[in-house]
C-alpha cells in the first residue's frame, strides 16, 4: 500500500526531494541554521502516507490492540 502511493509521487519526488527529515507538504521543520520557517515544495502530506494507511489498519484490528498501554492506564494503578 505504501509503495503504491510512493509510486504515484515518483516524478514529483524526483523533482522536489525532501531537503530535511520529517518534511511534509503541510510544513517542514526547517533547522534554525537554515533560516527556520516551513516553506517546502515536497509533494506529499504526512497524513496521506501514514495516517491514511495506519488508521484503517488500526480500526480493523482495534479489538486486538486496545488492551495495550491504554488498558493499564484504565486500571488506575499504573503509578
N, C-alpha and C positions, 0 to 999 in steps of 0.2 A: 504494500500500500504506500509506504513512504517513498520507495524507489520510483513508483509510477508518478507520484506527484513531483518528485525532483526532475524526472524526465520531461515533464511538461514545461518546466522552467529552465531547461538546459541552455538554450540560446541566450535567454536573459541573464542567467548566472554567469555565462562566459563574458557577456558584455559588461555586467555590473557585479563583479565578485565582491564578497564581503571584505572590508578593509579591517574590521575589528571583530573579535569573537563576540558572540551574542548579538550580532547585527540582525535587524529586522526591518521590514518596510515601515512598520509603525514607530520606529525610533531606534537610535543607536546610542549605546553608552560610550560616547567618544571620550577618550582619556583627556585629562586637562592639559597635558603637554602638547596635545594636538589641537588645542583651541576649544575643547568642550563642544556642547551643542548636540543636536540629534538629526542633522541633515544626512540623508542617505539615499542612494539610488538602488539599494538592494531590493530585488523584486518580490520577496516572499515575506508575508506576515508570519510571525512565530505561530500564531494560533492556527493558521492554515495547515501547517505541517504537523505540529504535535497535538494541539488541542482538538482538532477535528479527527485525529486518528485515535488518540488515547482515551478521550472521554467516552466515545461509544463502546470501546472495549471495556472500560471500567464499568459502565452501566450494564453491559452484558453479563459480567462476572461479579456484580455487586454482592450477591449472596455469598460468594466465595471469599471476598476480600474485606468485607466490612467488619470482621472480627479481628482486625489488626490493631494498630496502636490506639485508634479511637475507642475501641471496645474497653481497653484498660482504663482510659480516662472516664468512661461512663460508670465504672465501678466505684469511683470516688476515693479509692485507697492507693492511688498510684504514687503518692508522695511519701 
